[in-house]
Amino acid sequence: MSVDALPTLLSVMTPFPYTAPADVSMSEASTRFEEHAIRHLPLVRGERIVGLLRRDVLEVALEHAGAGHPALAVSRQNPLVVDQGARLEDVLARLAEDAGDAALVVRHGKLVGIVTSTDICQGFAELLGLRDDDDPDVA
């Protein structure tokens, strides 16, 4: 198999992910997760990435804290950020080292996408012929 046949970061990432301001409350963040059917929410201050909130972490926090608390308090403060030109296999290795499940993709310092471990697995499943895009039940 040639290296050219491998999925690329740009081919598996979700472009232009939904974001929320750094001061968003846990309640508002929960609403955004529901509205957009997403599992990760980058938190930004202006154009600067300040955190990455995971839906499952927020759900646990909501059970133990008030909904008005800032979501930033339960977000990952230093999320993995990669350049859009990075090779997918390098991003995969960094995710494994980082024990993370998502990386934020930037171009010239600006957020342009998000890639999750699920996205990467789906890309490789397609490459290996384990996934049929016409049949959502085939993985």
C-alpha positions as CSV (number, residue, x, y, z in Angstrom):
1,M,0.0,0.0,0.0
2,S,1.4,3.4,-1.0
3,V,1.7,6.2,1.4
4,D,-0.4,8.3,-1.0
5,A,-3.4,5.9,-0.3
6,L,-3.4,6.7,3.4
7,P,-6.1,9.0,4.7
8,T,-4.9,12.5,5.4
9,L,-5.7,14.8,8.3
10,L,-7.8,17.1,6.1
11,S,-9.7,14.1,4.7
12,V,-10.8,12.9,8.2
13,M,-11.2,16.1,10.2
14,T,-14.4,18.0,10.7
15,P,-13.8,21.4,9.3
16,F,-14.9,24.6,11.1
17,P,-16.1,23.1,14.3
18,Y,-18.6,24.8,16.5
19,T,-17.0,26.8,19.3
20,A,-18.1,28.6,22.4
21,P,-16.7,31.6,24.3
22,A,-14.4,30.8,27.2
23,D,-17.0,32.2,29.7
24,V,-19.9,29.9,28.6
25,S,-21.8,28.3,31.4
26,M,-22.1,24.6,31.8
27,S,-25.8,24.9,31.1
28,E,-25.2,26.8,27.8
29,A,-22.5,24.4,26.8
30,S,-24.8,21.5,27.4
31,T,-27.4,23.2,25.1
32,R,-24.8,23.6,22.4
33,F,-23.8,19.9,22.6
34,E,-27.5,19.0,22.2
35,E,-28.2,21.5,19.4
36,H,-25.3,20.4,17.3
37,A,-25.1,16.7,18.2
38,I,-21.3,17.0,19.0
39,R,-19.0,15.4,21.5
40,H,-16.3,18.1,21.7
41,L,-16.6,21.9,22.0
42,P,-13.5,24.1,21.7
43,L,-13.6,27.1,24.0
44,V,-12.2,30.3,22.7
45,R,-11.3,33.8,23.8
46,G,-11.4,35.8,20.6
47,E,-9.6,33.6,18.1
48,R,-7.4,32.0,20.8
49,I,-8.1,28.4,21.9
50,V,-8.3,28.2,25.7
51,G,-9.9,24.8,26.3
52,L,-11.6,21.8,24.9
53,L,-14.8,20.6,26.5
54,R,-15.9,17.0,26.2
55,R,-19.6,16.2,26.4
56,D,-19.1,13.2,28.8
57,V,-17.0,15.3,31.2
58,L,-19.6,18.1,31.2
59,E,-22.4,15.6,31.9
60,V,-20.6,14.4,35.0
61,A,-19.8,17.9,36.1
62,L,-23.4,19.0,35.8
63,E,-24.4,16.2,38.2
64,H,-22.0,17.6,40.8
65,A,-22.0,21.3,40.3
66,G,-24.5,24.0,39.4
67,A,-25.4,24.6,35.8
68,G,-24.2,28.2,36.1
69,H,-20.6,27.3,36.7
70,P,-18.2,28.1,33.9
71,A,-17.6,25.2,31.5
72,L,-13.9,26.3,31.2
73,A,-13.4,24.9,34.7
74,V,-14.0,21.4,33.5
75,S,-12.5,21.7,30.1
76,R,-9.0,20.5,29.0
77,Q,-7.0,23.7,29.4
78,N,-4.1,22.7,27.1
79,P,-5.8,20.7,24.3
80,L,-3.7,19.1,21.6
81,V,-3.3,21.6,18.7
82,V,-1.9,20.5,15.4
83,D,-1.2,22.3,12.1
84,Q,-3.4,21.4,9.2
85,G,-0.3,20.3,7.3
86,A,0.6,17.6,9.9
87,R,0.6,14.0,8.7
88,L,-2.3,12.0,10.0
89,E,0.0,9.3,11.4
90,D,1.9,11.9,13.4
91,V,-1.4,13.3,14.8
92,L,-2.4,9.7,15.7
93,A,0.9,9.2,17.5
94,R,0.5,12.5,19.4
95,L,-3.0,11.6,20.4
96,A,-1.7,8.3,21.8
97,E,1.1,10.1,23.7
98,D,-1.3,12.7,24.9
99,A,-3.8,10.1,26.1
100,G,-6.4,12.3,24.3
101,D,-9.2,11.6,21.9
102,A,-9.2,14.9,19.9
103,A,-6.9,17.4,18.4
104,L,-7.7,20.9,17.3
105,V,-6.5,21.7,13.8
106,V,-5.1,25.2,13.0
107,R,-3.9,27.1,10.0
108,H,-1.7,30.1,10.8
109,G,-2.9,29.9,14.4
110,K,-6.6,29.9,13.6
111,L,-8.9,27.0,14.3
112,V,-10.0,25.3,11.1
113,G,-11.0,21.8,12.2
114,I,-11.2,19.1,14.8
115,V,-10.1,15.5,14.4
116,T,-11.1,12.8,16.9
117,S,-9.9,9.3,17.4
118,T,-13.2,8.2,16.0
119,D,-12.6,10.2,12.8
120,I,-9.2,8.6,12.4
121,C,-10.5,5.1,13.0
122,Q,-13.3,5.7,10.4
123,G,-10.7,6.9,7.9
124,F,-8.6,3.8,8.3
125,A,-11.6,1.5,8.3
126,E,-12.6,3.0,4.9
127,L,-9.0,2.5,3.7
128,L,-9.1,-1.2,4.7
129,G,-12.4,-1.7,3.1
130,L,-14.1,-2.3,6.5
131,R,-16.6,0.5,6.0
132,D,-19.2,1.0,3.3
133,D,-20.3,4.6,3.2
134,D,-23.6,3.6,1.5
135,D,-24.5,1.4,4.5
136,P,-24.3,3.1,7.9
137,D,-24.7,-0.2,9.7
138,V,-21.5,-1.6,8.1
139,A,-18.4,-0.7,10.0
